[in-house]
């Protein structure tokens, strides 16, 4: 059952666009409820810069992440997980973002 939770949220993440993936990554790095084994501040700065490149509204205004329902849904599901499950999701998400960003840079 534990793997079902992780697989379910990974399927949700797969179908998010890059902006929502970045928003989710930022929310995960900002959350005090998640116990990630990574340098949250370093990742937060990295994802923040990437989202500023991709989303002009994020760059120019204060964004309320609560209006992004898919991001809030994913965060709620992740917060219900155990620490090891949270870290599995974080590894997947962070790697997926890096993969998508690096592929887009090669195309350009």
PAZA-915618 format. One line per field, with one value per residue: x, y, z of N, C-alpha, C in turn; residue number from 1. Coordinates in Angstrom, 2 decimals. Layout:
N
nX: X_... $
nY: Y_... $
nZ: Z_... $
caX: X_... $
caY: Y_... $
caZ: Z_... $
cX: X_... $
cY: Y_... $
cZ: Z_... $
resi: NUM_... $
***
This chain:
108
nX: 0.82_2.01_3.71_1.81_0.80_2.99_3.38_0.95_1.03_3.25_2.31_0.48_2.22_3.64_1.90_1.68_2.34_5.48_5.62_3.82_5.10_7.41_6.26_5.24_7.63_8.80_6.92_7.28_9.91_9.60_7.97_7.41_6.38_7.21_9.80_12.42_15.46_17.32_19.14_17.16_17.07_18.96_17.86_15.42_16.13_17.15_14.87_13.17_14.45_14.26_11.47_10.91_12.04_10.32_7.70_6.15_4.29_4.86_7.30_6.74_4.68_3.19_2.55_-0.18_-0.08_-2.16_-4.16_-3.55_-4.75_-4.00_-1.40_-1.76_-3.30_-1.44_0.51_-0.95_-1.34_1.32_2.11_0.78_2.28_4.94_8.30_10.30_8.83_8.10_10.59_11.20_9.33_10.20_12.77_12.07_10.53_12.38_14.38_12.89_12.20_14.78_15.51_13.59_14.16_16.86_16.57_15.02_16.78_18.72_17.32_16.86 $
nY: -1.20_1.20_1.82_2.31_4.83_6.48_5.88_6.78_9.59_10.18_9.61_11.69_13.88_13.41_14.25_16.95_20.30_21.99_24.36_23.94_21.79_23.02_24.86_23.05_21.91_24.13_24.62_22.25_22.58_24.81_23.95_23.24_20.95_18.81_16.46_16.53_15.12_16.82_19.76_22.20_25.02_25.56_24.13_25.44_28.06_27.45_26.34_28.50_30.45_29.15_29.05_31.76_32.33_30.93_31.78_34.72_36.05_35.05_36.19_38.91_39.46_38.80_35.52_33.43_30.29_28.63_28.86_27.15_24.29_21.61_21.55_22.01_19.77_17.71_18.40_17.98_15.21_14.36_15.27_13.50_11.25_9.03_9.84_8.59_8.00_10.58_11.56_9.91_10.82_13.46_13.13_12.03_14.18_16.37_15.36_15.01_17.64_18.72_17.12_17.85_20.59_20.53_19.18_20.98_23.11_22.02_21.78_24.39 $
nZ: 0.00_0.66_-1.48_-3.39_-2.77_-3.37_-6.10_-7.11_-6.68_-8.20_-10.76_-10.97_-10.94_-13.31_-15.31_-14.96_-16.04_-16.73_-15.24_-13.11_-11.92_-11.03_-9.24_-7.36_-6.46_-5.25_-3.23_-1.76_-0.88_0.72_2.76_6.16_7.05_5.63_5.65_4.22_2.99_1.90_0.87_1.49_1.14_-0.88_-3.06_-3.19_-4.02_-6.56_-7.91_-7.70_-9.30_-11.79_-12.15_-12.28_-14.74_-16.41_-15.87_-16.09_-14.46_-11.93_-11.53_-11.37_-9.54_-6.29_-5.64_-4.97_-4.04_-3.43_-5.29_-7.31_-7.84_-8.42_-7.49_-4.76_-4.13_-4.64_-2.72_-0.35_-0.46_-0.36_2.15_3.77_3.70_4.79_5.88_4.26_1.96_1.17_0.48_-1.70_-3.57_-3.78_-4.88_-7.37_-8.46_-8.44_-10.12_-12.46_-13.11_-13.57_-15.75_-17.72_-17.99_-18.86_-21.31_-22.79_-23.02_-24.68_-27.04_-27.78 $
caX: 0.00_2.86_4.17_0.67_0.75_4.08_3.08_-0.19_1.45_4.17_1.46_-0.05_3.33_3.99_0.99_1.74_3.27_6.72_5.37_3.22_6.15_8.27_5.49_5.21_8.97_8.97_6.09_7.91_11.10_9.16_7.14_7.99_5.71_7.94_11.13_13.27_16.86_18.07_19.33_15.94_17.34_19.65_16.87_14.42_16.69_17.25_13.54_12.65_15.02_13.69_10.08_10.94_12.31_9.20_6.40_6.30_3.44_5.59_8.41_6.32_3.68_3.17_1.69_-0.85_-0.02_-3.42_-5.03_-3.14_-5.38_-3.23_-0.23_-2.23_-3.69_-0.21_1.12_-1.74_-1.02_2.71_2.18_0.24_3.24_6.07_9.47_10.95_7.96_8.24_11.89_11.10_8.60_11.08_13.82_11.45_10.16_13.58_15.03_12.02_12.37_16.11_15.47_12.82_14.89_18.05_16.14_14.56_17.95_19.39_16.52_17.05 $
caY: 0.00_2.38_2.14_2.83_6.27_7.10_5.71_7.64_10.99_10.28_9.71_13.05_14.77_13.19_14.97_18.39_21.04_22.34_25.43_23.34_20.99_23.97_25.36_21.98_21.80_25.28_24.35_21.20_23.14_25.79_23.34_22.73_19.68_17.76_16.23_16.11_14.94_17.61_21.16_22.86_26.40_25.51_23.72_26.50_29.12_26.92_26.24_29.86_31.07_28.50_29.47_33.16_32.29_30.32_32.38_36.15_36.44_34.71_37.15_40.29_39.63_37.83_34.44_32.60_28.94_27.94_28.89_26.04_23.17_20.38_21.67_21.83_18.36_16.93_18.70_17.30_13.78_14.17_15.49_12.32_10.16_8.92_10.57_7.90_8.18_11.98_11.71_9.27_11.75_14.62_12.72_11.94_15.51_17.17_14.81_15.28_19.06_18.86_16.46_18.67_21.84_20.26_18.83_22.20_23.93_21.40_22.05_25.81 $
caZ: 0.00_0.72_-2.83_-4.15_-2.52_-4.12_-7.52_-7.43_-6.76_-9.34_-11.96_-11.00_-11.30_-14.72_-16.20_-14.69_-16.92_-16.03_-14.27_-11.91_-11.27_-10.31_-8.10_-6.36_-5.89_-4.36_-2.04_-0.98_-0.23_1.72_3.77_7.41_7.32_4.93_6.22_3.12_3.35_0.94_1.24_1.01_0.71_-2.17_-4.05_-3.29_-4.86_-7.92_-8.50_-7.77_-10.50_-12.97_-12.32_-12.72_-16.18_-17.13_-15.57_-15.85_-13.33_-10.71_-11.44_-11.15_-8.48_-5.21_-6.10_-3.99_-4.56_-3.16_-6.47_-8.16_-7.15_-8.59_-6.62_-3.39_-4.02_-4.52_-1.42_0.69_-0.53_0.06_3.59_4.44_3.56_5.71_5.42_3.13_0.79_0.77_-0.18_-3.02_-4.44_-4.00_-5.82_-8.68_-8.92_-8.69_-11.31_-13.61_-13.45_-14.17_-17.06_-18.65_-18.21_-19.67_-22.66_-23.47_-23.33_-25.81_-28.23_-28.12 $
cX: 0.86_3.33_3.04_0.54_1.79_3.79_1.94_0.23_2.44_3.39_0.87_1.02_3.69_3.16_0.91_2.62_4.45_6.51_4.77_4.23_7.07_7.55_5.45_6.57_9.24_8.16_6.73_9.13_10.73_8.46_7.93_7.41_6.41_9.34_12.04_14.72_17.78_18.22_18.16_16.22_18.01_18.67_15.82_14.91_16.74_15.88_12.89_13.16_14.44_12.25_10.00_11.22_11.09_7.89_6.57_5.48_4.15_6.71_7.95_5.35_3.86_2.13_1.11_-0.91_-1.31_-4.36_-4.67_-3.57_-4.59_-1.99_-0.64_-2.68_-2.46_0.46_0.37_-1.42_0.39_2.84_1.64_1.23_4.27_7.28_10.14_10.14_8.07_9.54_11.91_10.41_9.48_12.17_13.24_11.16_11.39_14.30_14.21_12.17_13.72_16.15_14.75_13.55_16.10_17.67_15.69_15.74_18.70_18.64_16.75_18.46 $
cY: 1.26_2.79_2.68_4.33_6.99_7.03_6.63_9.09_11.19_10.36_11.11_14.03_14.63_14.05_16.47_19.05_21.49_23.43_24.86_22.45_21.89_24.54_24.31_21.84_22.93_25.08_23.30_21.73_24.14_25.16_22.89_21.36_18.51_17.66_15.67_16.05_15.72_19.03_21.96_24.26_26.44_25.14_24.81_27.63_28.69_26.90_27.62_30.57_30.47_28.95_30.93_33.24_31.86_31.09_33.85_36.62_36.15_35.72_38.51_40.50_38.58_36.76_33.69_31.18_28.16_27.95_27.80_24.74_21.87_20.38_21.43_20.39_17.49_17.16_17.99_15.82_13.49_14.33_14.31_11.16_10.16_9.60_9.89_8.05_9.61_12.19_11.04_10.19_12.95_14.29_12.64_13.32_16.34_16.68_15.08_16.73_19.27_18.26_17.33_19.98_21.59_19.89_20.06_23.08_23.35_21.69_23.47_26.02 $
cZ: 0.00_-0.67_-3.69_-3.97_-3.37_-5.62_-7.96_-7.59_-7.90_-10.65_-12.09_-11.45_-12.78_-15.65_-15.92_-15.75_-16.06_-14.98_-12.98_-11.18_-10.45_-9.09_-6.98_-5.69_-4.91_-3.08_-1.15_-0.24_0.86_2.91_5.00_7.76_6.63_5.51_5.15_3.57_2.42_1.46_0.65_0.47_-0.66_-3.29_-4.27_-4.20_-6.32_-8.60_-8.64_-9.03_-11.77_-13.21_-12.75_-14.22_-16.97_-17.00_-15.20_-14.65_-12.00_-10.46_-10.97_-10.00_-7.39_-5.55_-4.90_-4.56_-4.34_-4.36_-7.48_-7.50_-7.27_-7.69_-5.17_-3.13_-3.81_-3.17_-0.29_0.72_-0.02_1.58_4.39_4.48_4.67_5.08_4.23_1.85_0.26_0.01_-1.55_-4.01_-4.77_-5.01_-7.23_-9.25_-9.29_-9.95_-12.57_-14.05_-14.14_-15.57_-18.08_-18.98_-19.12_-21.11_-23.44_-23.84_-24.53_-27.10_-28.72_-28.54 $
resi: 1_2_3_4_5_6_7_8_9_10_11_12_13_14_15_16_17_18_19_20_21_22_23_24_25_26_27_28_29_30_31_32_33_34_35_36_37_38_39_40_41_42_43_44_45_46_47_48_49_50_51_52_53_54_55_56_57_58_59_60_61_62_63_64_65_66_67_68_69_70_71_72_73_74_75_76_77_78_79_80_81_82_83_84_85_86_87_88_89_90_91_92_93_94_95_96_97_98_99_100_101_102_103_104_105_106_107_108 $
***
